[in-house]
Amino acid sequence: MTKSIWLLSAGALAISTPAFAQDNTSETADNTATEAAAVQQDQDLDMNADIIVTAQGREQILQDVPLAVNVVDAAALQNSGATDIRALNQLAPSLLVSSTGSESNGSARIRGIGTVGDNPGLESSVAVFIDGVYRSRTGIGLNELGEIDRVEVLRGPQGTLFGRNASAGILNIVSKKPNLNQMEGYGEATLGNYDLLRLGGGITGPIGDSGLGYRLDGVYVTRDGYYRVEDPAEGTESRVNDRDRYFVRGQLLYEPGNDLEVRLIGDYSKRDESCCGAVYIETRQTFDPTPGAPGDYAYSAANPIVNILQALGETFPNGPNAYDQNPYRRNVSISPGRTYRNETEDYGISGQIDWDAGFGTLTSITAYRGYKAGGAADVDYGRADIAYRPDDGNNFRKFETFSQELRLQGSAFEDRLDWLVGAYYAKEDLHVADNTRFGTDYGTFASCRVVAGLNNPLLIGINDPGCVSTAPVPGLPVNFRQALTGQLVGLAGGGATGLARAGTILAGLDRLSDISDAGDIRANYYQDSTNYAFFTHNIFNITDQLSLTLGLRYTNENKKFSADFNNDNAACPAQQAALLPVLQDISTDPLLAAAARAQLQQVVGGIITLTCQGNSSPSLNGLDLADEFDDGELTGTGIISFKPTDNLMTYASYSKGYKAGGYNLDRSALGTRPVGANPTLGLRDNDDVTDLRFDAEKVDAYELGFKYSGRGFTLNVAGFWQEFSNFQLNTFNGSVFIVQNIGSCSDDLGGGDGDASAATGACTGDKKPGVRSRGVEVEASLRPHRDINVNIGYTYAQTKYRNNLTGAGEDPLDPFLFLLPGDNVSNAPEHVVTTSFSWTPELGNSGLTGLVYVDSRLTSDYNTGSDLFPEKEQDGYALVNARIGVRGRDERWAVELWAQNLLGEDYQQVAFNSPFQGANSRAHVAAFGAPSFAAANQLFSSYLAEPRTYGVTVRGRF
């Protein structure tokens, strides 16, 4: 595949050479025509004048902006088939956008830095702005875009220009304005595989001679899902990851004169889609083949978790057997009666006023945004009914945001100073309702998990109480339940004490197996955020060649959190009341052998944990959780730029970035206090609310670069070094979300951050940044002929965790994250190459033009999981899009054939621990070996990227 992409890139460059030569070898034209053609050629090849950006709050030529910025214009978006921000991956090598468990869960990364989108309590390190209005989570920006003028990808921390802080970068999306001079319109229709139908259209024009204009854009999309549901139950969808959405945006633009512009924008989008399914990518169990010699692992012939799932009806539909899965067959199973179908609404209105007051231009942007996404899902991603979120109106995430931005920008001292001052205010109300429940098969599955941990497959009785077989033991006058009772009595100390302990343990297994359709009736999380900031950004033109830019921002963030719960999992407090005393006795009994104590702790702790999984208990119902914090931060930037010639600009910059802290909207961290040697969920009070809080993320960034412009050629190069303190990491461990601030301790922790213990790795020394991103970015554009454009981008980004990692304060790194020290951050490939080639030749003298377009993205290996488990590795791949077509005179009409993922590349977006389905990675076995990690039986699933799609588009304009 790698060879294919390089051949395509080489072919694109080869095509450009003869075309350029042909244009310059006409010997029959007269001198006047030749001179005119030469003038036209110079104008056509001028690549600088057309690219205007507002990356610094002013309209500037791209090559004059001393920042690392990608600009993707409307033509490039159309050619690449971009309909939402995920398609920008093909055109911006430092950017990676992915989506996971629902269309509201999106994550954007720049230079390897981003925020996992599954937990709405975390804001994105990469901020998304559409027409100057901040979209509070990346997933909210995954809607249809409509007619777009351009997208600016600003790399590195931002804060002194845009309303909201961003610690890694910004996606600035600018839609097309109304036309005040004449009426015009467009329409397009697309048909493709998976029964794709996409209709788009719009109209714009003036309203009389009043200086008022309008614009209306709309998009409708429907498409079958690219996952097929195997043997769907009645009422269950047969396809998953489909498209059924529409989008409409209306605008009014008022320009009564040259000194005033008023723009009103309203938009609404709705989706009614089944999203998002996942497939198994690893189902094998691993074990330590050489106990006492860490560093290796081997695969078992069977995995007890797989056996249990098959007994409960799981089909593992992507291979000849459960251990030989090909996920790219894209077959999924759904538990009967469950669904991924949800409605999502996104809407808002904004008003922008630009008034030239003479001494400066005042800009005001006022906006209100609303967003609500349903959360129904079969969260076990299989046919066995282990866990789900019902479609009952009690699962959603809802945002309401009001924002106001004011900027005043002008010049002084005969344009030697270009100054800008501004203020920003935003109020966001976030409400998450969660109704996660254990399914009808959960109790059986969970009790069988515990029994499977005893390493005797004959003990498992899938239909027996506690999943302990009542079948007779061959050759003995007892059944397996009686035999297990005797075994537990012996482990627990024998005699009356051992018998009592064994009886309590077996009763606990029986209670666990009886859990069915229990859990949350409704859990509510509220986070109200108030943000205000004052900022300034000033460009001092010291000479015609030398400029100094200084920016400063003060941000104040207030967040209020509250939560209430309604849960009916009565088994949890019953188990805790019965088993916690036994666990305490076992942990402190000096007469028990160490091996017996460890095995009993594993069994009893497993029963409690699986019963109360994710802190599911009615003891939460009486809590009245509330918390609040204020945070203020001073950030800024300094840039010095020098233009030794008109064609070359060099610059060096420093910037300090900031992203606010917040709350983990997952109650799992509440009350996890240790009892004996095992963490349990037995002790809770309202003071535990502080365990859900995480701190602000901060970054110090340095950049050095140059931008060169020549006739038909540009070359931009940037080197960067970024260090992140309190990096906000969100990780799903198979049952709950872990949110932890990652730092590095100045003291040597002696491997305490890389072991399997929560008791080691605390830091009493100074804290340093825990994540470092450094590398170089190269962007080149070549236009050898007015009909040919070639763009090449390359990003080398070494985005790594430091060693001696810790959590917030003195907290040790969570033992689940033991692979992080010294390794690459997830979803951060070191090498990315993007190319695009477009050729629009004239077809004779008819006025028709052709289109040949190819773009590609070549990515090196990276890990898709926040915990860096090796099962989640993604090999390098090449993704190619292509388009060929014919266009009428002045592009009044066009017919185009296109393909996305032309080469049918199979790759995944994000892999994860299949919920509740086993424990530990093969990395545990290799690092720690037996007996602590004698085996790892965790199953792994993945959200796959889209397969090859293709179709035809017809468009027209008037």
C-alpha angles and dihedrals in degrees: 000000000000090000091052095055094049090050090052092049092048090048091053091054092044092054091054096058102063091041090057092047093050091053092056101044102069105131100170100065118097122249094258093054090045092053092046091049090049091052090048090047091053090050093047092049095048099111097177110059096060099052107083120171137180096208091129097041092265134079106263139160107261095235090056094057112098093213136092101256134162115203120198113188130204094266093053091047091050094047093049092049093240114173098157136017094272089075090062087080088080093057105034114053096194092055128082121178121183138165129213136172096007139358088261090060106079130151129197123194129190119192088354095303122117146116127260105244102213095091112061092199088078122074118215124267085217110058122211120214123183114191090342095308120119117235104211097218130028092235090062087064093058092092127110110286103210118200108353128189095199146323121228118203108200112195123210131024117327129192115124097069112031126060097247131045120249123188098197108025148295138261106210111191118191120192124208117272126229117274111244095186108054143358116261137160144178140202135187139182128197129193122187147153119294083048092285117184119176123175123184135170147148147180133208139173148124125297103225117300095308097108088251123126137176139207131190124187128179139178132190122187134180127171139155119252120262092222115078117211111227114228096342117209119240109286093018120118116255095212131042130201094033129155125240110151146124135198133194130183127184127191140187120195123191122191110166091169144342094285103055136052125172120186124185120190129185125177139175132185133178133190128190102182143142104240142194126010128172137197135215114261100173127025103156125111120229130207139181109264094188110038111206093028107085122199103068141074139181135204121253122227090242142012116223090213090058091048091052093048092049090051087055093052105270110152102190088216101194103075147020090273140006093266097049103059125165102196092190091072079078099214117148137186125221126195111248111267095018129109145188093206116122141157121237126191126189122177143150150148130226138180126202123191122189113186124179102214094179098248090054146335118270116208123191123183116185119180145170121195131186127189135173127173127181120231107203110142147148091240096187089062093218144082096261107090100235103139138350147164109231125227093241104118093260096100117073146109118225131188129188115183134180119187137177125190127183125188131177116192131177147128137256142180094042091311093308088121123047104188134187131181126179150165133211135197128181135172119192128184114197123189122181119185115192127188102174110166137181110249129234091268097045099095094050092044094048096047090047088053089058093047091047087059088067088071097231112110091192090067092066114099106174094196098036127095111276088006087273112138119243092195115121119265107244111256095005132093093234137075124236094261090056090046091051090049090056091047092052092047090055093047092047095056104275127248124063093324093053091045092052093048092048092049092051091049093051091047087053090053090051092051090048093053091052094062109116131161095348136136134069121019086181134334117192126202122185127190119177115190128192118187131179130171143174120208143172132194119187133180116203111198096204092176133351088271104032126066135173122203121197124181132177134181136183116200128188119193127189120183128182121194132192135162141182131187141206112190132162102191095127092169092072099066090039091055092046093050092050103036108033092072089049091049090050092049092049092049094052102034105114092196095065119095114244093243092049092048092051093050093048091048089052092052098043095040089048092054092050094044095047092047093051095033112170091006093295107169140123087232084081091063095079095052121109101197118191133155140159138188139182123212130182128187138179114213135166151152139237124196131177117193131184130190109198088176136013089256100049133060125178127189145176124199146180124197135175115211135194139192120189125248123237146154134305103238092211116090094210093105092060115109100350094151119153121254109193109319095332131077111231137176097236105110122061139157138156092267089070088077090089088065087070094058123098130189133246120279116234133187139191110204132188126189136182122184153136137218122208126190125190136160104301093347139086130179124188123182128181131179117198141188119188130176120194123204120198090007107200108235122186116192133176109215098190097277111029142015118259115204115189136164107233120216137153125243120229088218123075106255093200093234093310090132092054102047130089097250129102089200096067134063101052113155122224094167132074120303123237133185111293099202130048127188120189135158148099135278125204126189124180130179123191126189107176092164133019089249096049131071125177123184126184127183131181129184125187108187123171100194108175144160116243123234126263092040123190140175126241117319110343094333116130121238112273107264089231086069097054093128095061103083110103095353133112120274114253119270090016111122113191095220129039126167123186127186134178131184127186128180121183106179124181112250103222117295096312096101089245121129132196131222128215113173133169130169130178143186119202113193131186124222121297140162117251097199126084090221091051094228107174092235087070097058118129117206119224115277144179121231118195131187124187139184133184127181154133125253130197128232111307086000091282089150137009140186115200137178114208144177130196115204087010095185093050094242114189114216139139134238102207131352121204144177107276102247114268091341104127135312141264135015129252083255088071091054094047095045102040107013128189140007096024092042104018090159141003116213103168115139118219130211134186143205102230126214118245119283125232113307128184141172149128130280126200119191138172139185136197 
